[in-house]
């Protein structure tokens, strides 16, 4: 069976998200223990948590969420629409999402390059280089935009994809009529 490279990439990003989650858990736990037992907190915990761990945990799984079509949706009126209209609305939403994610990637990439060029740091109790974390946004947003574009193309070109992306309601008389 041929493996979808975009699905593979989104799953890799999701899997990689486990590393900063685990690191954050261990780092913060160790900081609390050292602070309360030995009165020696780990310097830079707040900065590393804010600029690396939290950012990674939020943006890396975005492509997987779109790939699995598990993002938050409000479908109050959508369920009342006939299936052909649902397909059109889904396609429009996918294209709009791709434009939004792509636009944000476009905006954040020059910022990441500028941060790299000046070797951006944050000064707290210790100096923490944060420029590498600046590349997480454009990378994750670009992959997520690509996922939305692929879904939109599949929706337009494949009846099977339409059935997967726009499942019919149990009572839908238009199911199978596109």
Residue, then its C-alpha position, 0 to 999 in steps of 0.5 A: x500500500x502506498x503511503x501518503x507522504x503528507x500524512x507521514x510528515x504530519x504524523x512525524x510532527x505529532x510524534x515529535x511533539x512528545x519530546x518537548x512535552x516530556x522535556x517540559x514535564x521533566x524540566x519543570x518537575x526538576x525545577x520545582x524539586x530543586x527549588x523547594x528541596x535545595x533552594x536551587x531553582x533551574x535558571x531559564x526554566x520559564x524562558x525555555x518553557x515559553x519559547x520552546x516547549x509550549x510553542x512546539x506543543x501548540x504548533x507541531x501537531x496542527x498538520x495532523x489535526x487538519x489531516x485527521x479533520x479533527x479541528x473544532x467545527x461549528x456546524x449548526x447550519x451545515x447539517x441542514x444543507x444538502x450534501x452538494x452544498x456541504x461539499x462546496x462549503x467544505x471546499x471553501x473552508x479548506x481553501x480559506x484555511x490554506x490561505x490563512x495558514x499559508x499567509x501566516x507562514x509567509x509572514x512568520x518566515x522573514x521574522x524567523x530569518x531575521x531572528x536567525x541573522x541576529x541570533x535572537x536571545x531572551x535575557x532572563x536569569x540566563x541567556x536563552x537563544x530563541x531564534x531556532x524556535x522562530x522556525x517552528x511557526x513557518x514550518x508547521x503552518x506551511x505543512x498545515x496549509x499544504x494539508x488543507x490544499x491537498x484535502x481541497x484538491x481531493x475533494x474536487x477530484x475524487x468521489x471517494x475523498x468527498x465521502x471521507x471529507x464530507x460524510x453523509x448524515x444518516x438521514x441524508x437523501x442526497x448521499x451519493x449524488x454529487 
